Amino acid sequence: MAIELIEPLVGNSTGAKVLLYLANYGDGYASGIARTFALSVSQVLKQLERFEQGGILVQRPLGRTRLYTWNPRWPLRQELQAMLQKALTRSSEYETQAFFRERRRPRLKGKPYELISQD
C-alpha cells in the first residue's frame, strides 16, 4: 500500500521503493535496495542517480561501493521524509515484513522464513 501511495508522485514504482527504503533505513546501497525488492541493480542505480541529480540524495564512497543518504541541504527534505513516514505507517503487514524489517542477527540454521500471506 505504501508503494502505491508514493508511486504516482515519483513516476514509477522503483523510485517509490527507493525513497521508502531510505525513509525507513536512513541510507542504503544500490545492491541492498535491489535485493530487498528483487529488482536489478541497474534499475535502482538509475533512480538513485536521478534523485542525486535532483539534489534529494547525496552519495559518499564507502570502500568500493556508494552509500546513498538524504541531502541535509535539500529544502524540502523534512517534508518529503514526513510524507514517506506517513506512507510507511499505511503499509500492509505483508509489506512491512517483506520489505521494511531488516534482520539484525542471523537466522537459526534450518529455521524457515515465513511471510504473512496477503489474504
matplotlib code that plots the C-alpha trace (Angstrom):
import matplotlib.pyplot as plt

x = [0.0, 2.8, 4.4, 1.1, 0.8, 4.2, 4.4, 2.2, 4.3, 7.7, 6.5, 7.4, 7.4, 11.2, 11.6, 8.9, 10.6, 14.0, 12.6, 10.6, 13.6, 15.7, 12.9, 12.8, 16.5, 18.1, 20.7, 21.4, 23.4, 22.1, 22.7, 20.9, 17.9, 17.8, 18.0, 15.2, 12.7, 14.0, 15.0, 18.0, 20.9, 20.8, 17.2, 17.9, 21.1, 19.1, 16.7, 19.4, 21.3, 18.1, 17.4, 21.0, 20.9, 17.7, 19.5, 17.3, 20.1, 23.8, 26.3, 29.6, 32.1, 32.5, 35.2, 34.3, 30.6, 28.5, 26.3, 23.2, 21.5, 19.3, 20.8, 20.6, 20.7, 17.7, 15.0, 12.1, 13.9, 11.9, 8.6, 9.4, 10.6, 7.5, 5.3, 7.2, 7.0, 3.2, 3.1, 5.1, 2.5, -0.1, 2.0, 0.3, 1.7, 3.0, 4.9, 6.3, 7.6, 8.8, 10.5, 10.9, 12.2, 15.8, 17.2, 19.9, 21.0, 21.5, 18.6, 19.0, 20.3, 17.3, 14.7, 12.2, 11.4, 7.7, 5.9, 2.4, 0.1, -1.7, -5.2]
y = [0.0, 2.5, 1.9, 2.6, 5.9, 7.2, 5.8, 8.5, 11.2, 10.0, 8.4, 4.8, 2.0, 1.7, 5.3, 4.9, 1.8, 3.5, 6.5, 4.3, 2.2, 5.3, 6.7, 3.5, 2.8, 6.2, 5.2, 2.4, 0.8, 0.1, -3.6, -3.8, -1.9, -4.1, -7.3, -6.1, -5.5, -8.2, -5.5, -5.2, -3.1, -1.0, -0.1, 1.0, 2.9, 4.8, 6.0, 6.8, 8.9, 10.7, 11.6, 12.7, 14.9, 16.5, 17.3, 15.0, 12.4, 12.5, 9.7, 9.0, 6.3, 3.6, 1.3, 0.2, 1.0, 4.1, 4.8, 7.0, 9.1, 12.2, 15.6, 17.6, 20.8, 20.0, 22.5, 20.0, 17.1, 17.2, 17.5, 14.6, 12.4, 13.2, 12.2, 9.0, 8.1, 8.6, 6.3, 3.7, 3.7, 2.7, -0.3, -3.7, -6.3, -8.1, -5.1, -4.3, -7.9, -8.4, -5.0, -2.8, -5.1, -5.9, -8.7, -7.5, -11.0, -14.3, -16.7, -20.0, -22.7, -24.6, -22.2, -21.5, -18.0, -17.3, -14.3, -13.4, -14.0, -11.1, -12.5]
z = [0.0, 0.8, -2.5, -4.3, -2.4, -3.5, -7.0, -8.6, -7.1, -8.3, -11.6, -11.1, -8.6, -8.5, -7.4, -4.8, -3.4, -3.3, -1.4, 1.0, 1.7, 2.5, 4.6, 6.6, 7.0, 6.6, 4.0, 1.6, -1.1, -4.6, -4.2, -0.8, -2.1, -5.2, -3.1, -0.8, -3.6, -6.1, -8.6, -10.8, -9.5, -12.7, -12.1, -8.6, -9.6, -12.3, -9.7, -7.1, -9.7, -10.7, -7.1, -6.6, -9.7, -8.3, -5.1, -2.9, -2.2, -1.8, -2.0, -0.4, -1.3, 1.3, 0.1, -3.4, -3.1, -2.8, 0.2, -0.6, 2.0, 2.3, 1.3, 4.5, 2.4, 0.2, 1.3, 1.2, 2.9, 6.1, 4.4, 2.0, 4.9, 6.9, 3.9, 3.3, 7.1, 6.9, 3.9, 5.7, 8.5, 5.9, 4.8, 5.0, 7.3, 4.3, 3.0, 6.4, 7.0, 3.4, 2.8, 5.8, 8.6, 8.1, 10.3, 12.7, 13.7, 11.8, 11.4, 13.2, 10.8, 9.3, 10.6, 7.8, 6.6, 6.6, 5.2, 6.2, 3.3, 1.6, 2.1]

ax = plt.figure().add_subplot(projection="3d")
ax.plot(x, y, z, "-o")
ax.set_aspect("equal")
plt.show()
